[in-house]
Amino acid sequence: MSASPIPREELFNRLRRSFTRYQFRVQAELVWQSRRAWGRVVDISRGGMFIEVDNNFRLNATFSVFLALNVPLQLDCRVRRIVPGRGVGVSLSVPRDMKARFDALLLALDFGTDSVSTGAPLPTTPERATAKAAAASAGR
């Protein structure tokens, strides 16, 4: 069995990113096993991000990242690329309870709006609390 080279155009299509990558700078807490470290996200997409971090990670290492937004956003990561002296490129998966906030973050980045407060819960005002209670009792 002989292997033939992959045509240049097909190789380019295979290597091309599937998702739009956004410049996004935010501090992030990395948590793995019983350790913690701080890093800085420099770009993000639906499928991954690049984190500037001093700690040495192994390829395929897994950890959780908490983006330092108004309300921290947790993402689960796997190291896919290591850039010595700079950081790591990771693929990510979004926990089910964080999916709506993550989607809102990417939408805000796509529209160029304030991503720091994206997905943060609205403050509860007396009017909202009363309306919410009324809606809940009407549904019973």
Stockholm file with secondary structure:
# STOCKHOLM 1.0

chainA/1-140         MSASPIPREELFNRLRRSFTRYQFRVQAELVWQSRRAWGRVVDISRGGMFIEVDNNFRLNATFSVFLALNVPLQLDCRVRRIVPGRGVGVSLSVPRDMKARFDALLLALDFGTDSVSTGAPLPTTPERATAKAAAASAGR
#=GR chainA/1-140 SS CCCCCCCHHHHHHHHSCSSCCEEEEEEEEEEETTEEEEEEEEEECSSEEEEECSSCCCTTCEEEEEECSSSCEEEEEEEEEEETTTEEEEEEECCGGGHHHHHHHHHHHHHTCCCSSTTCCCCCCHHHHHHHHHHHHHTC
#=GC SS_cons         CCCCCCCHHHHHHHHSCSSCCEEEEEEEEEEETTEEEEEEEEEECSSEEEEECSSCCCTTCEEEEEECSSSCEEEEEEEEEEETTTEEEEEEECCGGGHHHHHHHHHHHHHTCCCSSTTCCCCCCHHHHHHHHHHHHHTC
//
